[in-house]
Each structure stands twice: as C-alpha cells, then as structure tokens.
Amino acid sequence: MSDEYQDIVRAGIPLADDAQEGSLRPQFLKEFLGQEEIKKNLSVFIQAARDREEALDHLFLIGPPGLGKTTLAQITARELAADFKVTSAPALDKPKDLAGILSTITPRTVFFIDEIHRLKPAIEEMLYIAMEDYELDWVIGQGAAARTVRIPIPKFTLVGATTKAGMVSSPLISRFGIVQRFNYYTHSELADIIKRSAQILEVQIDDDAALALAKCSRGTPRVANRVLRRMRDFAQIEGGGRITKKITESGLKRLGIDDLGLEKYDREILLSIINNFGGGPVGAETLAISIGESQDTLEDYYEPYLIQCGLIQRTPRGRVVTDRAYKQLGLEIKDRLDKGGQGTLF
C-alpha cells in the first residue's frame, strides 16, 4: 500500500465507489482534466503545505456551475490527507451553525462552503476571526451580564466557491490567500473527460462520438457527463452497447440538443427576445418572467453560455439577440431598424 493511499485511509476520506455507477469525479489532481494553470499552481501549494505539515492557505474558487469547484475542493483534502467538511452558505442560518462545525474540526481540515456569496453578515463576521486568528467569538449570557469569549480552534483551510464573485464582500475575499478562477473547458478537454467517464461507466465510445458530445456540452463537464449517460442508454437499447457518432446524433436530436449545445430553454430565451421584445433590449427580470424561470437561473446558468456563444449581448438597456442567434434558430434576419436610440431591432 502506497504512502499516499495510507494517508488517505487514515484521514477517513473515501475513494471512488467501486460500484459500476460510482462517482465520475476524479480523486486526485493527476486525474483532474483541464484547468491546467489551476492544477499546476495548486499542486505546488499543496506540496509545500504538506512538507511544512501546515494547513493550506484559504482557497477561493470562482466560476460558473459544473466546472469542478466542489471536485477540486475534495481533491485538495485528499492530496493533503486531511479531513473534509462541506456545507453551503444557505444552510448556515445562524452563527451557532458555523460554530458547531468549526468546533469539531481537526488540524488542517479542509472546510468547503459552496455559494459563499450567500453568507449572512453575522456568520461572515464570525468567519473573519476564524480565518485570521483561528478563534471563535462566542457570546455568553444576555443583557448587561453578556460577555464575549474567544474559543481557539485548530488551523484549517477554508475553501469558498462562488458563481458570483462580485457579490462577495471585499473583507472576505481579502482573507483568502489563494484565488483561482475556472474557465470553460475546450472541446478537446471535454472529449478526454467524456472518454474517461465512459471507461468508468464501462461503455465503449468512438472518438468522433466523444468529440460530437463535447461540442454540445456547453464547455461544462457536468453537462458532458449527463449527456454521456443518456447516450449510454440509447447505445444499450438501440446501438449494440457502443456509442457511435450515428447514435450520438440521433440521441441528441431526441433530447432536443443542437450542435451548439442549446436546449429547450436556451431556444425559448432567444425566441422570447425575438418574438416578444422585437429582438431586444429587454431586462433580465422581464425576460425571466416571460419564460417562467427565476432571474437567478437565467443569469447563472443560461446567460453565460449564450453570451459566450455570441447569441445575446448585454447592453445598458438589457439583453439583445445577435445575428448569429437568428442563424442558429434558422430564422431570417430582418432589416435593422434604429428605434430612436432605444436599441437595435432585427
């Protein structure tokens, strides 16, 4: 048994599930595909912390959903051979919730908080002291008899993840020693991820089929793995168990996913702007209501990819569709009209 494996077992961190339907998440940095710059830097920081037998500096991860922030936090704990605790900001309702977690951690624990931009102010204030001084401020008693005591806690690593870095307060960001920003994955990187996942799922996939899936996965491994599972179903029932390009093209069509990775709601967003608002501009709140989605879902999940693909633009007055959106939807681009500076209509 290797030293690395022994460290992980002692830390009580589970390895990948042995079952066929086990997690597709990579377990170590060497298995994590893509985000090369982040991996190179983080491997150095982790090794240095291990050599000094210290807690890794606090780590802040920024990026859209599905790019691997949670996975990287888990990998960090495994590489450090440290305990891993996880929660999300909405789950921390009162300061005592945070205190309950931090009072039970062991030295060098990796504590992961997802959606950290949604922390309540009182909890954030408590976190400041915990991150800097490794102490908890706790109020004992009430009224005139109340007093504050500081309870020491072991040195730990806070890993905060967010899709909205602009909503995280400056005092909180400044307390993170390592800040990493995730980028969307390339088609080549996603194809490699798909082939790795196919091996874990014990399904054969052709290279051209993997690339076709990669191109419609919105630059996101989570989407790639989700679509791969559905292609596995089609291949099992209709393709002899092998995912070919023909099975992929047929399956994507049946799922309503086009060659750019647009799904039902993506097209509804574009069609709503075109048909209901003359091509734009239209505000995010109005657009969200028109398609029956929340504004957060629109801005966090759908819009980033549509903007990245050049299908919509954000303007001071709202969202506007582009020529490429018309072409992608197979619609004719009408003559442009300038409506008194109110925006461009198509």
C-alpha positions as CSV (number, residue, x, y, z in Angstrom):
1,M,0.0,0.0,0.0
2,S,1.5,3.4,-1.0
3,D,2.2,6.2,1.5
4,E,-0.3,8.4,-0.3
5,Y,-3.0,5.7,0.0
6,Q,-2.2,5.1,3.7
7,D,-2.5,8.9,4.4
8,I,-5.9,9.0,2.7
9,V,-7.2,6.0,4.6
10,R,-6.0,7.4,7.9
11,A,-7.8,10.7,7.1
12,G,-11.0,8.8,6.6
13,I,-11.6,10.1,3.1
14,P,-13.5,7.7,0.8
15,L,-12.0,6.7,-2.5
16,A,-14.2,6.3,-5.7
17,D,-17.1,4.0,-5.3
18,D,-16.3,0.5,-6.6
19,A,-19.8,0.1,-8.0
20,Q,-20.3,0.5,-11.7
21,E,-22.5,3.5,-11.2
22,G,-19.9,5.1,-8.8
23,S,-18.9,8.7,-8.9
24,L,-17.4,10.1,-12.1
25,R,-15.5,12.7,-10.1
26,P,-11.7,12.4,-10.3
27,Q,-10.0,11.6,-7.0
28,F,-6.6,13.2,-7.4
29,L,-5.1,16.2,-9.2
30,K,-3.4,13.9,-11.8
31,E,-6.9,12.6,-12.8
32,F,-8.5,16.1,-13.0
33,L,-8.6,17.0,-16.7
34,G,-8.5,20.6,-17.8
35,Q,-7.9,23.8,-15.8
36,E,-4.1,23.2,-16.2
37,E,-2.9,26.5,-14.8
38,I,-5.0,26.0,-11.6
39,K,-3.7,22.4,-11.2
40,K,-0.1,23.4,-11.6
41,N,-0.3,26.2,-9.0
42,L,-2.4,24.2,-6.6
43,S,-0.1,21.2,-6.7
44,V,2.8,23.4,-5.6
45,F,0.8,25.0,-2.8
46,I,-0.4,21.6,-1.6
47,Q,3.1,20.0,-1.7
48,A,4.6,23.0,0.2
49,A,1.9,22.8,2.9
50,R,2.4,19.0,3.3
51,D,6.2,19.4,3.5
52,R,5.8,22.0,6.3
53,E,3.0,20.0,7.9
54,E,0.8,23.1,7.9
55,A,-2.8,23.9,6.9
56,L,-3.0,25.1,3.3
57,D,-3.8,28.8,2.9
58,H,-7.5,29.6,2.4
59,L,-8.6,28.9,-1.1
60,F,-11.2,30.9,-3.1
61,L,-12.7,29.2,-6.3
62,I,-14.6,31.3,-8.8
63,G,-16.5,30.1,-11.8
64,P,-19.8,29.0,-13.4
65,P,-21.7,25.9,-12.2
66,G,-20.5,22.5,-13.2
67,L,-16.8,23.3,-13.9
68,G,-15.4,21.3,-10.9
69,K,-15.1,23.6,-7.9
70,T,-16.6,21.1,-5.5
71,T,-14.5,18.3,-7.0
72,L,-11.3,20.3,-6.7
73,A,-12.1,21.0,-3.0
74,Q,-12.5,17.3,-2.4
75,I,-9.2,16.6,-4.2
76,T,-7.4,19.2,-2.2
77,A,-8.4,17.4,1.0
78,R,-7.3,14.1,-0.4
79,E,-4.0,15.4,-1.6
80,L,-3.4,17.0,1.9
81,A,-4.5,13.8,3.6
82,A,-6.8,16.0,5.7
83,D,-10.4,15.7,6.8
84,F,-13.1,17.2,4.6
85,K,-16.2,19.0,5.8
86,V,-18.7,20.5,3.4
87,T,-21.7,22.8,3.6
88,S,-23.4,25.6,1.6
89,A,-23.9,29.2,2.7
90,P,-27.7,28.9,2.7
91,A,-27.5,26.0,5.2
92,L,-25.7,28.3,7.7
93,D,-28.7,30.0,9.2
94,K,-27.3,31.2,12.5
95,P,-23.8,31.8,13.9
96,K,-24.2,28.7,16.1
97,D,-24.4,26.6,12.9
98,L,-20.9,27.7,11.8
99,A,-19.6,27.4,15.4
100,G,-20.9,23.8,15.6
101,I,-18.9,22.9,12.5
102,L,-15.7,24.7,13.4
103,S,-15.7,23.5,17.0
104,T,-15.4,19.9,15.8
105,I,-12.7,20.2,13.1
106,T,-9.3,18.6,13.4
107,P,-6.0,20.3,12.5
108,R,-5.6,21.0,8.7
109,T,-9.2,20.1,8.0
110,V,-10.5,21.4,4.6
111,F,-13.8,23.1,5.2
112,F,-15.7,23.8,2.0
113,I,-18.5,26.4,1.7
114,D,-20.4,26.4,-1.5
115,E,-22.3,29.6,-2.7
116,I,-20.2,31.6,-0.3
117,H,-21.6,34.8,-1.7
118,R,-24.9,34.0,0.1
119,L,-23.4,34.1,3.7
120,K,-25.4,36.1,6.2
121,P,-23.5,39.1,7.6
122,A,-23.4,37.8,11.2
123,I,-21.9,34.5,10.0
124,E,-19.5,36.3,7.8
125,E,-18.2,38.4,10.7
126,M,-17.6,35.2,12.7
127,L,-15.8,33.7,9.8
128,Y,-13.4,36.6,9.6
129,I,-12.0,35.9,13.0
130,A,-11.9,32.1,12.4
131,M,-9.9,32.5,9.2
132,E,-7.4,35.0,10.5
133,D,-7.0,34.2,14.2
134,Y,-8.3,30.6,14.3
135,E,-10.6,31.5,17.1
136,L,-14.4,31.7,17.6
137,D,-16.1,34.7,19.1
138,W,-18.9,33.5,21.3
139,V,-21.4,35.5,23.5
140,I,-22.2,34.0,26.9
141,G,-25.1,35.3,28.9
142,Q,-27.7,38.0,28.0
143,G,-28.2,41.7,28.6
144,A,-25.8,43.5,30.9
145,A,-24.3,40.2,32.0
146,A,-23.4,39.2,28.5
147,R,-19.7,38.8,27.7
148,T,-17.7,37.6,24.7
149,V,-15.2,34.8,24.9
150,R,-12.8,33.6,22.3
151,I,-12.5,29.8,21.8
152,P,-9.4,28.6,20.0
153,I,-9.9,26.2,17.1
154,P,-7.3,24.2,15.1
155,K,-5.8,25.8,12.0
156,F,-7.8,24.8,9.0
157,T,-8.3,25.6,5.3
158,L,-11.4,27.3,4.2
159,V,-12.4,26.6,0.5
160,G,-15.0,29.1,-0.6
161,A,-16.8,28.6,-4.0
162,T,-18.9,31.1,-5.8
163,T,-20.5,31.7,-9.2
164,K,-20.9,35.4,-8.4
165,A,-17.5,36.8,-7.2
166,G,-18.9,40.3,-7.4
167,M,-21.4,39.6,-4.6
168,V,-18.6,38.5,-2.2
169,S,-17.5,41.3,0.2
170,S,-14.0,42.7,-0.2
171,P,-13.1,41.9,3.5
172,L,-14.0,38.3,2.9
173,I,-12.1,38.0,-0.4
174,S,-9.0,39.6,1.1
175,R,-8.7,36.8,3.7
176,F,-8.2,34.2,1.0
177,G,-4.5,33.6,0.3
178,I,-5.2,31.6,-2.9
179,V,-7.7,32.8,-5.5
180,Q,-8.4,30.7,-8.6
181,R,-10.8,31.4,-11.5
182,F,-12.2,28.5,-13.5
183,N,-12.7,28.8,-17.3
184,Y,-15.0,26.9,-19.6
185,Y,-13.4,23.7,-21.0
186,T,-12.3,23.3,-24.6
187,H,-13.8,20.7,-26.9
188,S,-10.6,18.7,-26.7
189,E,-10.6,18.7,-22.9
190,L,-14.3,17.7,-22.7
191,A,-13.7,14.9,-25.2
192,D,-11.0,13.5,-22.9
193,I,-13.3,13.8,-19.9
194,I,-16.1,12.0,-21.8
195,K,-13.8,9.1,-22.7
196,R,-12.6,8.8,-19.1
197,S,-16.1,8.8,-17.9
198,A,-17.1,6.2,-20.5
199,Q,-14.4,3.9,-19.2
200,I,-15.7,4.2,-15.6
201,L,-19.2,3.5,-16.9
202,E,-17.9,0.6,-18.9
203,V,-19.3,1.7,-22.2
204,Q,-17.4,2.0,-25.5
205,I,-17.4,5.3,-27.3
206,D,-15.9,6.2,-30.6
207,D,-13.6,9.2,-30.8
208,D,-15.8,11.1,-33.2
209,A,-18.8,10.5,-31.0
210,A,-16.9,11.8,-27.9
211,L,-15.9,15.0,-29.8
212,A,-19.6,15.4,-31.0
213,L,-20.8,15.2,-27.4
214,A,-18.0,17.6,-26.3
215,K,-19.1,20.2,-28.8
216,C,-22.6,20.3,-27.3
217,S,-21.7,20.2,-23.6
218,R,-21.7,23.9,-23.0
219,G,-18.0,23.8,-22.0
220,T,-19.0,22.1,-18.8
221,P,-18.0,18.6,-17.5
222,R,-21.2,18.2,-15.6
223,V,-23.3,18.6,-18.8
224,A,-20.9,16.3,-20.7
225,N,-21.3,13.5,-18.1
226,R,-25.1,14.0,-18.0
227,V,-25.4,13.7,-21.8
228,L,-23.0,10.8,-21.9
229,R,-25.2,8.8,-19.5
230,R,-28.2,9.3,-21.8
231,M,-26.2,8.3,-24.9
232,R,-25.2,5.1,-23.0
233,D,-28.9,4.4,-22.6
234,F,-29.6,4.9,-26.3
235,A,-26.5,2.8,-27.2
236,Q,-27.5,0.0,-24.9
237,I,-31.1,-0.3,-26.3
238,E,-30.5,0.7,-29.9
239,G,-26.8,0.6,-30.7
240,G,-25.4,-2.7,-29.5
241,G,-23.9,-1.1,-26.5
242,R,-21.4,1.1,-28.3
243,I,-21.8,4.9,-28.6
244,T,-21.1,5.8,-32.2
245,K,-21.5,9.1,-33.9
246,K,-24.7,8.0,-35.5
247,I,-26.1,7.0,-32.1
248,T,-24.9,10.4,-30.7
249,E,-26.5,12.5,-33.5
250,S,-29.8,10.6,-33.1
251,G,-29.8,10.8,-29.3
252,L,-29.0,14.5,-29.2
253,K,-31.8,15.2,-31.7
254,R,-34.3,13.2,-29.5
255,L,-33.1,15.1,-26.4
256,G,-33.6,18.4,-28.2
257,I,-29.9,19.4,-28.1
258,D,-28.5,21.1,-31.2
259,D,-24.9,21.1,-32.5
260,L,-24.1,24.1,-30.3
261,G,-25.4,22.5,-27.1
262,L,-28.6,24.7,-27.0
263,E,-31.5,23.0,-25.2
264,K,-35.2,23.8,-25.0
265,Y,-34.9,26.8,-22.6
266,D,-32.0,28.3,-24.4
267,R,-34.1,28.5,-27.6
268,E,-37.1,29.8,-25.6
269,I,-35.0,32.6,-24.2
270,L,-33.8,33.6,-27.7
271,L,-37.3,33.2,-29.3
272,S,-38.8,35.2,-26.4
273,I,-36.5,38.1,-27.0
274,I,-37.1,38.0,-30.8
275,N,-40.9,37.4,-30.8
276,N,-42.0,39.2,-27.7
277,F,-39.5,42.1,-27.5
278,G,-38.5,42.7,-31.1
279,G,-35.0,41.4,-30.6
280,G,-34.3,43.4,-27.5
281,P,-33.3,45.2,-25.4
282,V,-35.2,43.5,-22.6
283,G,-34.4,43.4,-18.9
284,A,-33.4,40.2,-17.1
285,E,-36.3,40.2,-14.8
286,T,-38.8,40.7,-17.6
287,L,-37.2,38.1,-19.7
288,A,-37.2,35.6,-16.8
289,I,-40.9,36.1,-16.2
290,S,-41.6,35.6,-19.9
291,I,-40.0,32.1,-20.0
292,G,-41.2,31.1,-16.5
293,E,-37.8,30.9,-14.9
294,S,-36.2,32.6,-12.0
295,Q,-33.9,35.5,-12.7
296,D,-31.0,33.8,-10.8
297,T,-31.3,30.7,-13.0
298,L,-31.4,32.8,-16.1
299,E,-28.3,34.8,-15.1
300,D,-26.3,32.0,-13.6
301,Y,-27.0,29.1,-15.9
302,Y,-28.4,30.1,-19.3
303,E,-27.0,33.6,-20.0
304,P,-23.2,32.9,-19.6
305,Y,-23.2,30.3,-22.3
306,L,-25.5,32.2,-24.6
307,I,-23.2,35.2,-24.3
308,Q,-20.1,33.1,-24.7
309,C,-21.6,31.7,-27.9
310,G,-22.3,35.2,-29.2
311,L,-26.0,34.7,-29.3
312,I,-27.0,37.5,-27.0
313,Q,-25.4,40.7,-25.8
314,R,-25.8,42.6,-22.5
315,T,-26.4,46.3,-23.0
316,P,-27.1,49.1,-20.5
317,R,-30.8,48.8,-21.5
318,G,-31.0,45.0,-21.4
319,R,-30.4,41.8,-23.5
320,V,-30.2,41.9,-27.3
321,V,-30.0,38.9,-29.6
322,T,-27.4,38.9,-32.3
323,D,-27.4,37.9,-36.0
324,R,-25.9,34.5,-35.0
325,A,-28.9,33.7,-32.9
326,Y,-31.2,34.1,-35.9
327,K,-29.0,31.8,-38.0
328,Q,-28.8,29.2,-35.2
329,L,-32.6,29.2,-34.9
330,G,-33.0,29.0,-38.7
331,L,-34.8,32.4,-38.8
332,E,-34.5,35.1,-41.4
333,I,-32.7,38.3,-40.3
334,K,-34.9,41.3,-40.9
335,D,-33.7,44.7,-41.9
336,R,-32.1,46.5,-38.9
337,L,-34.1,49.4,-37.6
338,D,-32.8,52.0,-35.2
339,K,-35.7,52.9,-32.9
340,G,-34.7,56.3,-31.6
341,G,-31.7,55.0,-29.7
342,Q,-33.8,52.6,-27.8
343,G,-31.8,49.6,-29.1
344,T,-31.4,47.6,-32.3
345,L,-34.3,45.6,-33.7
346,F,-33.9,42.9,-36.2
